Amino acid sequence: MGKGSNVQKKKQAQERNAANKGKTDEERKAARDKSLKDAEAFKCKICLQTFMANARPPLLYEHVVAKHAGLDPVACFDSLADFDPNDPKGLNKPAATESGPPKPKPKSKKEADLDLLLDAGLKKK
């Protein structure tokens, strides 16, 4: 006997490939909700304009200056509380200090081996 008709083969292939169809309805809904949430990550408190989650503070500050001149930037966006318009990238901001003294840099393996040799009494060239 044969291996079946082409119709049967086609149905079997469709069943095998059904798992690869894509996202389910729940996955689509979750992705849509996430995109809507990201689209409204920053919202101006005055004019209610929304900005994407990847909007940087300089862009938000530019919005405040252009649309709401004379107002405090924090009145529009809480995230602009520490923003310095003269230093938009934060290059002049003091580095965060760690508690305690600075840790010594670990010695490279070559230096450590050399120290061991010197401790053993061999001379350095």
SESE-404240 format. One record per residue (C-alpha): residue number from 1; x, y, z. Coordinates in steps of 0.05 Angstrom, whole numbers. Example, Ala and Ser with C-alpha at 12.3 -4.5 7.8 and 13.67 -1.06 7.14 Angstrom:
REM SESE-404240
PT     k       xx       yy       zz
PT     1      246      -90      156
PT     2      273      -21      143
This chain:
REM SESE-404240
PT     k       xx       yy       zz
PT     1        0        0        0
PT     2       21       72       -8
PT     3       39      122       44
PT     4      -25      160       40
PT     5      -54      213       -5
PT     6      -27      283      -12
PT     7      -87      309       27
PT     8      -68      267       87
PT     9        5      288       82
PT    10      -15      361       79
PT    11      -59      355      141
PT    12       -4      321      180
PT    13       46      374      160
PT    14       -3      429      181
PT    15      -12      396      249
PT    16       63      391      259
PT    17       73      465      240
PT    18       14      490      282
PT    19       59      501      341
PT    20      102      549      300
PT    21       45      595      281
PT    22       66      652      327
PT    23       41      686      389
PT    24      -22      665      425
PT    25      -77      714      442
PT    26      -51      722      513
PT    27       20      736      488
PT    28       -7      788      438
PT    29      -47      822      493
PT    30       13      823      541
PT    31       57      853      487
PT    32        5      905      470
PT    33       -3      924      544
PT    34       73      930      551
PT    35       78      975      490
PT    36       22     1020      515
PT    37       56     1025      583
PT    38      123     1041      551
PT    39       90     1093      507
PT    40       66     1131      568
PT    41      128     1123      611
PT    42      137     1198      619
PT    43       75     1243      620
PT    44       78     1318      626
PT    45       36     1338      686
PT    46       14     1403      653
PT    47       -4     1387      581
PT    48       -7     1310      590
PT    49       38     1297      530
PT    50       68     1227      534
PT    51      140     1207      520
PT    52      169     1138      507
PT    53      207     1101      561
PT    54      273     1113      525
PT    55      264     1189      528
PT    56      326     1221      561
PT    57      324     1279      610
PT    58      351     1329      558
PT    59      290     1315      514
PT    60      243     1324      572
PT    61      278     1388      592
PT    62      273     1413      520
PT    63      198     1400      523
PT    64      192     1442      587
PT    65      231     1500      557
PT    66      193     1498      491
PT    67      122     1488      516
PT    68      122     1513      588
PT    69      174     1569      591
PT    70      182     1600      659
PT    71      158     1538      697
PT    72      201     1494      741
PT    73      220     1430      703
PT    74      200     1388      763
PT    75      129     1416      755
PT    76      125     1376      690
PT    77      168     1315      704
PT    78      190     1289      772
PT    79      250     1256      739
PT    80      281     1324      724
PT    81      294     1338      798
PT    82      369     1323      792
PT    83      377     1344      719
PT    84      428     1399      704
PT    85      414     1434      637
PT    86      486     1458      634
PT    87      512     1387      640
PT    88      460     1344      603
PT    89      503     1281      601
PT    90      522     1285      675
PT    91      596     1288      662
PT    92      611     1340      716
PT    93      569     1304      769
PT    94      612     1281      828
PT    95      624     1207      830
PT    96      586     1167      882
PT    97      632     1153      940
PT    98      638     1083      967
PT    99      640     1069     1041
PT   100      711     1058     1068
PT   101      779     1068     1036
PT   102      791     1051      963
PT   103      808      979      951
PT   104      878      964      924
PT   105      881      938      853
PT   106      895      864      849
PT   107      965      848      824
PT   108      972      816      757
PT   109      993      744      755
PT   110     1061      762      728
PT   111     1075      810      785
PT   112     1050      760      836
PT   113     1096      706      808
PT   114     1155      755      809
PT   115     1141      771      882
PT   116     1140      697      899
PT   117     1207      687      864
PT   118     1238      746      901
PT   119     1212      720      967
PT   120     1244      653      951
PT   121     1312      687      944
PT   122     1320      690      869
PT   123     1347      754      839
PT   124     1308      800      793
PT   125     1341      815      726
